[in-house]
Amino acid sequence: MTKRKPYSAEFKAKVALEAIREELTTAELSKKYGIHPTMISG
């Protein structure tokens, strides 16, 4: 079983704002930040 990586509120806010702007796709954002796409769209 793997442990979840803790993400700072600042990191979450930055990713969320970029996702809301819709300048990049979910796949592009996930690749840019090194996280799974479901973490963005879920």
Sequence and secondary structure as in RCSB ss.txt:
>XXXX:A:sequence
MTKRKPYSAEFKAKVALEAIREELTTAELSKKYGIHPTMISG
>XXXX:A:secstr
        HHHHHHHHHHHHHTSS HHHHHHHHT  HHHHH 
